[in-house]
Amino acid sequence: MNKTKPEISLDISPDIENGSSQELYDWIRANRVDEVECVIPDIAGIARGKVMPASKFVRESDVRLPISLFLTTITGGYAESDTSGYEVDTDIVLKPDFSTARAVPWANDPSIQIIHDAVDQDGHDVSFAPRNVLKRVLALYRRKGWEPVVSPEMEFYLTKPNTDPDYPLEPPVGRSGRQSLSNQAFSLSAVDEYDRVIEHIYDYAEAQSLEIDTIIQESGAAQLEINLMHGDPLKLADEVFMYKRLIREAALRCGCYATFMAKPMENQPGSAMHIHQSVINRKSGKNIFSKKDGEASDAYDYFIGGQQKYMYAAAGFVAPYVNSYRRLVPGYSAPINLEWGHDNRSVGLRAPRAKPAARRIENRLVGADANPYLAIAACLACGYLGMTKKVRARKEAANDQEETIRGLPYSLLEAVDALDNCYDLKRVMGLEFSDIFIAVKRAEHDEFMKVISPWEREHLLLNV
């Protein structure tokens, strides 16, 4: 492979990433950084914010955005809400998390991005900002003396440029000059077909100090998967958030698109974001899912039980769009159930083979289109409720569950209604946030229902 170096690489050292604001300001001056991107994830997980000259950021880093940012639908509209300040669209303040400072290697000038948190005028966390929602759930764990550990797996498709949404997506042409259309799961030659994109991903990740565990070819045509290292849930959510933007930029540099749609193409598997989860004792550092003798603990059983009891209501967080439910159908490698089993990929909750210290549960229901902060928060919230309410897991499923009774909502609207009726989950995720999320998703569903699809024209136009 010919390595293609990124346009700009700024080596932000770990000392700077974990340092004070003054250390970062000194680093910005020393490295002659031109611009700073003040970034915040919205409800959809889209990067919002402001770009400013580095000199202004160093001089006055008080960045404000309207509160309506968090009521924006995926189409750019706004949901109605009774949230305080929404009527006059008051400002929120963006508070930089300096540990997230990263280079922007695809920028034309030396630039860095910094993920920000949302606070109100008095400095209190805005409860419905997605990053704060995850922090809220993690705080509940800490109060119990627990520390969750997660590891996401990100699937995505490369496609030809698609400038007219009326036309279906197609796989891109690889280096061989041919278009991949068949299942090439785990094929190294299939990965090599898109080596230019992958080299850009590696180079951009290196420039942003992001670590990749593995890259593999998935089941779909031009479908890839990136596995991340396990670690702190907030850090991993930040990394997924950054990776999505990084991967899209890498693809664009190579003349194609990267999409995280849950089901971008007919007759191809959907894209997931499987999340491996475990919990350690903060004092001992031991995995609470295993007993001293190495056997599974009650906490492990309760964590799975919580996923089984509450994931139906949490479906909107892990499958947040009408398209998400096109992935969750039998026969396309996506589970539709809430059963669990050891080394069983037909269940929604898989227990991978692992030593007792690494015992974990893999939630295979999450779509690649999910906001990583909300998806991780929701999975952990279900596990937390299971452990605190001592919800026993159902008996392990030992056989193929692909054709089992559906354990998930059939649609986004059904998922949102389930959340609205689940006070326990809303309380853990945050009541105000949950109400805003529900309002946004209902607004998106209403917008979707205004669109007449080709299927309707094909089968209804002259037949009904």
VENLIN-V388385 format. One record per backbone hydrogen bond with DSSP energy under -1.0 kcal/mol. CO is the residue of the C=O (numbers start at 1). NH is the residue of the N-H. If there is no record, write none. Layout:
# VENLIN-V388385
CO|NH  CO|NH
This chain:
# VENLIN-V388385
10|12  13|17  14|18  16|19  20|24  21|25  22|26  23|27  24|28  25|29  26|30  27|31  28|33  29|32  34|54  35|112  36|52  37|114  38|50  39|116  40|48  42|45  46|42  48|40  50|38  52|36  53|57  54|58  55|59  56|60  61|63  63|94  65|92  66|69  67|70  68|71  71|79  73|76  77|73  83|86  85|90  90|67  92|65  93|119  95|117  97|100  98|101  102|113  104|107  105|8  110|34  110|35  111|104  112|37  113|102  114|39  115|97  117|95  118|126  119|93  120|123  124|120  126|129  129|133  130|134  131|135  132|136  133|137  134|138  135|139  136|140  137|141  138|142  139|143  141|144  141|146  142|145  145|282  147|280  149|278  150|231  151|276  152|228  154|226  156|224  157|259  159|257  164|167  170|160  174|177  178|174  184|187  187|191  188|192  189|193  191|194  192|195  193|175  194|198  195|199  196|200  197|201  198|202  199|203  200|204  201|205  202|206  203|207  204|208  205|210  206|209  214|227  216|225  217|186  220|223  222|158  223|218  224|156  225|216  226|154  227|213  227|214  231|150  232|236  233|237  234|238  235|239  236|240  237|241  238|242  239|243  240|244  241|245  242|246  243|247  244|248  245|249  246|250  247|251  248|252  249|253  251|254  251|256  252|255  257|159  259|157  262|271  265|268  271|368  272|155  274|153  275|363  276|151  277|361  278|149  279|288  280|147  281|285  286|281  287|290  289|297  291|294  295|291  297|301  298|302  299|303  300|304  301|305  302|306  303|307  304|308  305|309  306|310  307|311  310|314  314|317  315|319  318|367  323|326  327|329  336|407  339|349  340|397  341|351  348|364  349|341  350|362  351|343  355|358  356|359  361|277  362|350  363|275  366|273  367|370  371|375  372|376  373|377  374|378  375|379  376|380  377|381  378|382  379|383  380|384  381|385  382|386  383|387  384|388  385|389  386|391  401|404  411|415  412|416  413|417  414|418  415|419  416|420  417|421  419|422  422|426  423|427  424|428  425|429  426|430  430|434  431|435  432|436  433|437  434|438  435|439  436|440  437|441  438|442  439|443  440|444  441|445  442|446  443|447  444|448  445|449  447|450  448|451  453|457  454|458  455|459  456|460  460|464
